[in-house]
Amino acid sequence: MIGKTNPVPAPAERTVRSFTLNGEPVAVAAPPSRRLLDVLRHDLLLTGTKIGCEIGRCGACMVLVDGQPMNACLTMLYQVEGRRVTTIEGIAGGADAMHAVQRAFLEEGGYQCGYCTPGMIVSAAALLAENPDPTDEEIIEALSGNLCRCTGYGGILRAVRRAAAIGREADG
Amino acid sequence: MLNRETAGDRWRVRPDGPGKVTGRLAYLTDLAAPDMLYGLVLRSPHPHARIRAIRTERAAALPGVRAVVTHRDVPGLNAFGISRQDQPVFCFDLVRYVGDAVAAVAAESIEAAERALELIEVDYEPLPVLDSPEKALAEGAPKLHPQGNVMHSNEYKCGNADAAFAACAHVVEETYSTPRQMHTYLETEGGLFVPEPDGRLTVYAPTQHGLLDRLQLARILAVPEDRIRVVSSPIGGSFGGKDELNIQPYGALLALAAGRPVKIHNSRRESVRAGLKRHPMTITMKTGIDASGRLLAHRVRIVADTGPYATLGAEVLNFATEHVIGPYRYEHVDVESVSVYTNNGMSGEFRGFGGNQAIFALEGQMDRLAERIGMDPWDFRLLNLRRMGDPGPFGQSIAQTDGAYQVWRKLKESALWQERAEGRNAGDRNAGGRGTGNRDGEARFPVNPAGTARPPWIRTGIGAALVMHGFGFGVGLPDPAAGRLRLAEDGKIEAVFGYEEFGQGLLATLEMLMIETFGFAPDDLRLIIGDTDRVPDSGSSTASRTTTMMWQALRRMEVPFRRKMLEAAAILINRPAGSLKLGPGGVADADGGELLVRYADIAGKTAEPIAAETHFHFPTSDSEKIGAHFLYSYSAVAVKAEVDLLTGRVRVLEQYHAVAAGPVVNPMGYVGQIEGGSGMALGYALMEDAVMENGRYLTGNLDTYLIPTIADLSGSIAVEPIEDLPDGDPYGPRGLGEIGSVGLAPAIAAAVRDATGVRVSRLPIDPALLIGRPRDLWKAVSGQ
């Protein structure tokens, strides 16, 4: 059976960098300029963060660094030292939990192939954390760095509206 | 309108949804093996060159390199192609485009593989670059293939068009050009290739037809097909772009050469360079009508740039040849089409399959003709529309529906079209004059929700287009279908199909069909697709065919499978089978619905396995015209767009889609196909073109190849399904996967005309055409 078990990365001038990943402390021995994308996908086997363009244009690799959305392809390991990194695997705050944005994407059909979905959800979760009741314009602004080729964004827009409504219901 | 509210309980969470929203679903490019190597492909730096020598010794000697392969290492057929095997796995004498593969390496690290590619020396002698069909067809042009540069040609003629033009009251001639659109699936091509201990090879790589990849790889590797297993789902988007082999030959050859698993995952840059695009086409139309507006004669010439190799280019051209005729009646038709080999990028299969280009041109003609005689463009279409009972575009027999008229009527009644009619009646419009198309009547500077007046350099317009789109492969091509149902040993009901899930919602649709056909619960089911060791030959997941084929397969298997299940239960619980029914979790009392025996308790208790299997062929026309379609879907699209005369930019504000494609099997999927397809069409109309110069891409990544963002697609979309089919129609739900990607582009062109008076004949629409002249700008700021 093929699983997610990568070989050890090739040795280079590695240093150990520590950060918090999805609530847990981690220490990664790697070159300081190694892309966070490779640290996540290759070294730590967290493949929920996707790879689409490697130049920060598609948002498939969006993660949170101290709560702010960042493209993991443009972020280097040393830049996250001592900081909090949250990936799609940790966005809900627990292994079996589901974030309101994730539930809303399921209910509204905010995905098709699903490849942009982790990054899209991370961006939407960051928006709602900062602005629980966004206007459509604010949603569009927050998601304009995430490309989706399947949905035409209709289901995504409805899902983020729905997630905001779930949040309001929870507060009310 | 179809949406979550109107769909009610039938709006269901997809079975593949939880894995997708949590990131837990492993795509095939997420897989890794403990001792795997990294593979890379060396591609040609030249659009056209002769290969003088290939030297790989230095690369092979590099530490960490485990395999270097070239044409010398292909044990079987050094060529591939779904329809025609004219694409070398590895080039050996000529390279014909910048994506051509010359060698491949596998190494312990990406870095070592990259270094190895640099150490491969290839001596090239550059040759003249045929970067357009015109150059490739010119006398004396070098031949890219032994038979010359015409990859394929086709024609359809009836009556005598040339003579008929003399009798026409009006004739419109126009040449339409369409861009090299990129599929831009978010997951680039890639996969994992694993040599198994028993000598077999397992290929984990996306494709739209696993069994066909297996066949093609078996030819290349010179091994029996059953020595190869292709696991091909889930897929991070395809749209036709992963239908043909891409990295599979290289991964397979490297894994076998190294005796270790090999992973390849294309960078976006490599995906752009090597991957398929939509065929750029130049379509010249001359269409004539009589004084009352009836179409008399239609003459069409299509020139398609297919790039260096065929893949399904011939079939795309056949499709375009049929769809430039489309849903209208003419006495005289004269279509000639040609698809030409060039040194540009690969063109091939892409959602819409030649229909996008054809229908952009055809609908442009209808609008121009209507305007020529001062008719409403929609009424003009009705006057000439094929109606129920009419043959198809090639004069072929087709499955009869009233779809063309149904979508026509729904659009006519739509709020958007009414709004357009009211704007016309208000009289403040000028169909012909540039920049005079403000159709807002009294509210010349209408107030937007923010309370500010709409500036005078913003013009809005409404346009529409009608689409008749064939699905399935058509006459003369093998188009098999198959499915299997089985009660597994653990009590799960297995539904097994050789189809692929690339996002369209195939699994969700199959689950709904199983639930609604038999009464099973989702937990009773195990859906098995995308694995050549397990599936029957259901044909490809292309041509908008899978929902129809699954529906037909279940219709064929429904009665025998239910009977076997109930008979087995009847014996077990000693009750007549006629008093039982299938239900959630198990067999139940037919009247009371009380659960009598769980499926797990039936499994393994029968003498014979409980299973049903069906094999059949996609229904085809009795025509002899290759590629002629038998089944069609119809749509009508209205769009309201806004043009900024200062920037020339077009914004789509509202879309309305009436779609006649039979019953809605999966509402979420249905809406998603139309919304998603039209999003692609918006990109096609307004921004997308993989521009090439001298056979080289001027774009390499998503910084210069722009696809619509959420900001571009924030307008409203209404989707109205028309589900009626004629009584006794045996074919079921019609194809929906492509039709949404077709009609919006011509509708936007019509809306732009309505807004600005500018007629567009080239996509994507060039903003420079729409920028107001200084006089307009002066008027805009002075208010006079």
Interface residues (C-beta under 8 A of the other chain):
Chain A: I2 G3 K4 T5 N6 P7 P9 A10 R41 L45 L46 T47 G48 T49 K50 I51 G52 C53 E54 I55 R57 C58 A60 T87 I88 E89 A92 M98 Q102 F105 L106 E107 E108 G109 Y111 Q112 C113 G114 Y115 C116 T117 P118 I121 D136 I139 I140 E141 L143 S144 N146 L147 C148 R149 C150 T151 G152 Y153 G154 G155 I156 L157 R158
Chain B: R4 W11 V13 R14 D16 G17 P18 G19 K20 V21 T22 G23 R24 L25 A26 Y27 T29 D30 L31 A32 A33 P34 D35 M36 G64 E108 S109 E111 A112 H183 T184 Y185 L186 E187 T188 L192 V194 T202 Y204 P234 I235 G236 G237 S238 F239 P261 H265 S267 R268 F502 G503 Q504 G505 M668 G669 V671 G672 E675 G676 G677 S678 G679 M680 L682 N701 L702 D703 I707 P708 T709 I710 A711 L713 S714 I717
